[in-house]
Amino acid sequence: MNILDELEWRGAINQQTDEEGLRELTEEKSVALYCGIDPSGDSMHVGHLIPFMILKRFQLAGHKPVIVIGGGTGSIGDPSGRNSERVLQTMDKIVSNAEKLSGQMRSLFEAGSEHSGIKLVNNYDWLSNLSFLDFLRDYGKEFNINTMLAKDVVANRMDTGISFTEFSYQIIQSVDFLHLFQNEDVQLQIGGSDQWGNITAGLDLIRKKEGSEAKAFGLTIPLLLKADGTKFGKSADGAIWLDPEKTTPYEFYQFWFNQDDRDVIKYLKYFTFLSKEEIDVLAEQVETEPHKRAAQKALAEEMTRFVHGQAALDEAIQISKALFSGEIQDLTAEQIAATFKDVPSSEATKGNHNLVEFLVDVTNIEPSRRQAREDIKNGAILIKGERIKDVDYVLSEKDSFENQFVIVRRGKKKYFLVNLID
């Protein structure tokens, strides 16, 4: 199957500049292609992954991906998708962010891959050598203001206003495409649907500089929407980051596992490397046995393994099973800290505590001693996953996780984290 046929089946193509020409090119040779990301933050989130999953598919099909970290473009800001100017970051912050993003890209494209050829570049390396006069003479002269104003990315900002700095972004990104075409034999740029104007501007520049017969192409990916019409990529708590310090592998796993039945097959096509046959089987299971959530489980496993590795996936599954069963005894203090960081919490001194006093006076988990005794007698209180029915029970170090935390569960789902202090 041609890579473009696969992308079509996966619903991953929004626009192409020349489908026939690109199809011929991908069938006759190994094509160098690129996608870029500006270091506006120190981690990608799952929304950023969408075009890079396409880049990965090209890599697996034998093509040669080039990833551009926008150390140069990131210093001025991309106007797409915004109604106001970006706050400019310091160069030190941009350099730091670029290093962290580069590490994430290497992990995704190099670790355990049999396919070599991934190239990571930073556009600061060539843009920083371009003088203002050279920029105007060599490139600015090639761009018509009327054409630039008609691009969606600029037109959408005309009511609120746009600075010359952000207005010039499409010229600078076009310089990137030209540079890569000339120096890395890159013939294809891919990006989100909001990048169409920038991509076509780059193609125009290449043909003006290299001749109308220059073989260069553009491809964009559709805006990914959830079944409820909202933009994909965020949970109720905010962005889902690739950095495990920002979003733990367990939280990452749960994000994918909790996807709606209406969305899960679409996401399997977009984000995993499962075959059509495998996804068709999962699609049937969504229809016939939705309660088993087999498709969600496959999605969560594939994505967590891809981003964080097998060991992190195993740990995420272990934590998930422990929480589902309530048998949390074997979790480590580190796992407890990561898993229960968002539940109600309080503090207590290390040492022994009468359970009733602990629930009421020390942690305020129960509103009164009467209610605490009633809940204990009814078996509604679990400490470290163990049901306690003795109102005279005394908590000790054995009821904690490494003498750092006590986990109290009241009823079926209400968890409380107690931090133990000296």
KOLDRENGU-286137 format. One line per 2 residues: number of its first residue (from 1); their letters; for each residue x, y, z of C-alpha. Coordinates in steps of 0.5 Angstrom, whole numbers. Example, Ala and Ser with C-alpha at 12.3 -4.5 7.8 and 13.67 -1.06 7.14 Angstrom:
1> as> 25 -9 16  27 -2 14
% end
This chain:
1> mn> 0 0 0  3 7 -2
3> il> 4 11 4  -2 16 2
5> de> -7 11 1  -5 9 8
7> le> -6 16 11  -13 17 7
9> wr> -15 10 10  -13 13 17
11> ga> -17 20 16  -10 23 16
13> in> -10 28 10  -14 34 10
15> qq> -10 38 4  -5 36 -1
17> td> -2 41 -6  -1 36 -12
19> ee> -3 29 -10  -1 26 -17
21> gl> 6 29 -16  7 27 -9
23> re> 4 20 -10  9 19 -16
25> lt> 15 22 -12  14 17 -6
27> ee> 13 11 -11  20 12 -14
29> ks> 24 14 -9  26 15 -1
31> va> 23 22 0  26 27 5
33> ly> 20 31 9  20 35 15
35> cg> 15 38 20  17 43 25
37> id> 15 45 32  17 52 36
39> ps> 20 51 43  14 55 46
41> gd> 14 50 52  19 45 55
43> sm> 15 39 53  10 37 47
45> hv> 3 35 49  -1 30 46
47> gh> -4 35 41  3 36 38
49> li> 3 29 37  -1 29 31
51> pf> 3 31 25  9 28 28
53> mi> 5 21 28  5 22 20
55> lk> 12 24 20  13 17 24
57> rf> 9 13 19  13 16 13
59> ql> 19 14 17  17 7 18
61> ag> 15 7 10  22 8 9
63> hk> 22 15 8  27 20 11
65> pv> 24 25 16  27 32 18
67> iv> 25 35 25  26 42 25
69> ig> 26 45 32  24 53 31
71> gg> 30 56 35  29 62 30
73> tg> 22 62 29  20 61 36
75> si> 24 67 38  18 71 34
77> gd> 12 67 35  7 64 30
79> ps> 1 68 30  -4 61 28
81> gr> -9 60 32  -9 66 37
83> ns> -13 72 37  -7 76 41
85> er> 1 77 40  5 72 44
87> vl> 9 74 50  16 73 47
89> qt> 21 69 51  28 70 53
91> md> 33 66 49  36 62 55
93> ki> 29 60 56  28 58 48
95> vs> 35 54 48  33 50 54
97> na> 26 49 51  29 47 45
99> ek> 34 42 48  28 38 52
101> ls> 24 38 46  30 35 42
103> gq> 30 30 47  23 28 46
105> mr> 24 27 39  30 23 39
107> sl> 26 18 44  20 18 39
109> fe> 24 17 33  30 14 35
111> ag> 29 9 41  28 2 39
113> se> 27 4 31  30 0 26
115> hs> 29 5 21  35 10 21
117> gi> 35 17 17  32 22 22
119> kl> 35 28 22  34 34 28
121> vn> 36 41 26  35 48 29
123> ny> 33 53 25  36 58 29
125> dw> 43 56 26  41 59 19
127> ls> 36 64 21  41 67 26
129> nl> 46 68 20  41 72 16
131> sf> 42 80 16  36 84 16
133> ld> 38 87 9  39 80 6
135> fl> 32 78 9  29 84 5
137> rd> 33 84 -1  33 76 -2
139> yg> 26 74 1  22 80 2
141> ke> 22 82 -5  19 75 -7
143> fn> 12 76 -2  6 80 -5
145> in> 3 84 1  -4 82 -2
147> tm> -3 75 -2  0 75 5
149> la> -6 78 8  -11 73 4
151> kd> -8 67 8  -12 65 13
153> vv> -7 65 19  -7 73 18
155> an> -14 74 16  -16 72 22
157> rm> -12 77 26  -14 83 22
159> dt> -20 85 27  -15 85 33
161> gi> -9 87 30  -2 83 28
163> sf> 5 86 29  10 86 23
165> te> 14 81 27  8 76 27
167> fs> 6 78 20  13 76 18
169> yq> 13 69 21  10 66 14
171> ii> 16 69 10  21 66 15
173> qs> 18 59 15  18 59 8
175> vd> 26 61 8  26 54 12
177> fl> 23 50 7  27 53 2
179> hl> 34 52 6  32 45 7
181> fq> 30 44 0  37 46 -2
183> ne> 41 43 3  37 37 6
185> dv> 34 35 -1  27 36 3
187> ql> 21 36 -2  15 35 3
189> qi> 13 39 9  7 37 13
191> gg> 3 40 19  -3 42 22
193> sd> -9 45 18  -7 51 21
195> qw> 0 51 17  -3 51 10
197> gn> -2 58 9  5 58 11
199> it> 7 51 7  4 54 1
201> ag> 8 60 2  14 56 2
203> ld> 13 52 -4  12 59 -8
205> li> 19 61 -5  22 55 -8
207> rk> 19 56 -15  21 63 -15
209> ke> 28 61 -13  29 54 -16
211> gs> 25 55 -22  17 53 -23
213> ea> 19 45 -25  22 44 -18
215> ka> 19 38 -14  16 41 -8
217> fg> 10 39 -4  5 40 2
219> lt> 1 36 6  -4 38 12
221> ip> -7 34 17  -14 35 19
223> ll> -16 39 26  -18 33 30
225> lk> -24 34 34  -28 30 39
227> ad> -35 27 38  -38 33 42
229> gt> -34 38 38  -29 40 42
231> kf> -22 40 40  -18 34 42
233> gk> -12 34 47  -14 36 53
235> sa> -17 33 59  -21 37 65
237> dg> -15 38 68  -11 41 62
239> ai> -6 39 57  -4 32 57
241> wl> 4 32 57  9 28 54
243> dp> 14 30 60  13 24 65
245> ek> 14 30 70  8 34 68
247> tt> 3 28 66  5 21 70
249> py> 5 15 65  -1 13 69
251> ef> -5 19 68  -2 19 60
253> yq> -5 11 60  -12 13 63
255> fw> -13 19 59  -13 14 53
257> fn> -17 9 56  -22 14 58
259> qd> -24 16 51  -31 16 48
261> dr> -33 10 44  -35 14 39
263> dv> -28 17 38  -23 11 40
265> ik> -23 8 33  -21 14 30
267> yl> -16 15 35  -13 8 34
269> ky> -12 10 26  -9 17 28
271> ft> -4 15 33  -3 7 33
273> fl> 1 3 28  -4 -3 29
275> sk> -6 -6 22  -13 -5 19
277> ee> -14 -12 20  -13 -11 28
279> id> -17 -4 28  -23 -7 24
281> vl> -23 -13 30  -23 -8 35
283> ae> -28 -3 32  -33 -10 32
285> qv> -32 -10 39  -34 -3 40
287> et> -40 -5 37  -41 -12 40
289> ep> -38 -11 47  -37 -4 49
291> hk> -37 -6 56  -30 -9 55
293> ra> -27 -3 53  -22 -7 49
295> aq> -21 -2 44  -19 3 49
297> ka> -14 -2 52  -11 -3 46
299> la> -10 5 45  -8 6 52
301> ee> -3 1 51  0 3 44
303> mt> 1 10 46  4 9 53
305> rf> 9 4 50  10 9 44
307> vh> 12 15 49  14 12 55
309> gq> 17 5 54  15 -2 56
311> aa> 17 -1 63  12 5 64
313> ld> 7 2 61  7 -4 66
315> ea> 7 0 72  1 4 69
317> iq> -3 -2 68  0 -5 75
319> is> -3 2 78  -9 1 74
321> ka> -11 -6 77  -9 -4 84
323> lf> -14 2 84  -20 -2 80
325> sg> -19 -7 85  -18 -3 91
327> ei> -12 -7 93  -6 -2 93
329> qd> -2 -5 98  4 -7 94
331> lt> 4 0 91  11 4 92
333> ae> 11 11 96  13 14 89
335> qi> 7 11 86  3 13 91
337> aa> 5 20 91  4 20 83
339> tf> -3 17 83  -6 20 89
341> kd> -3 27 88  -10 30 86
343> vp> -14 27 91  -16 31 98
345> ss> -10 31 102  -8 33 109
347> ea> -2 32 114  -1 28 120
349> tk> 5 27 125  9 20 124
351> gn> 7 15 130  1 11 133
353> hn> -6 14 132  -13 12 134
355> lv> -17 11 128  -23 15 130
357> ef> -19 21 132  -14 20 126
359> lv> -20 21 122  -24 27 125
361> dv> -19 31 129  -12 30 125
363> tn> -14 29 118  -22 32 118
365> ie> -24 26 113  -30 25 118
367> ps> -34 31 120  -35 28 127
369> rr> -33 22 132  -40 19 132
371> qa> -40 19 124  -33 16 124
373> re> -35 10 129  -41 9 124
375> di> -37 8 118  -32 4 121
377> kn> -37 -1 124  -40 -1 117
379> ga> -34 -3 114  -34 4 110
381> il> -27 5 112  -21 2 108
383> ik> -13 4 110  -8 2 105
385> ge> -13 -3 102  -15 -6 108
387> ri> -22 -6 111  -22 -4 118
389> kd> -28 -5 123  -25 -4 130
391> vd> -27 3 133  -21 2 137
393> yv> -16 0 132  -9 4 132
395> ls> -6 6 126  2 5 126
397> ek> 8 5 121  5 -2 118
399> ds> -1 2 115  3 7 112
401> fe> 7 7 105  14 7 107
403> nq> 12 12 113  11 17 108
405> fv> 3 17 106  -3 14 109
407> iv> -8 12 104  -16 12 107
409> rr> -21 10 103  -28 12 105
411> gk> -34 8 101  -33 6 94
413> kk> -29 11 91  -27 17 96
415> yf> -19 17 97  -16 21 102
417> lv> -8 22 102  -5 24 109
419> nl> 2 26 108  6 24 114
421> id> 11 29 117  16 29 123
% end
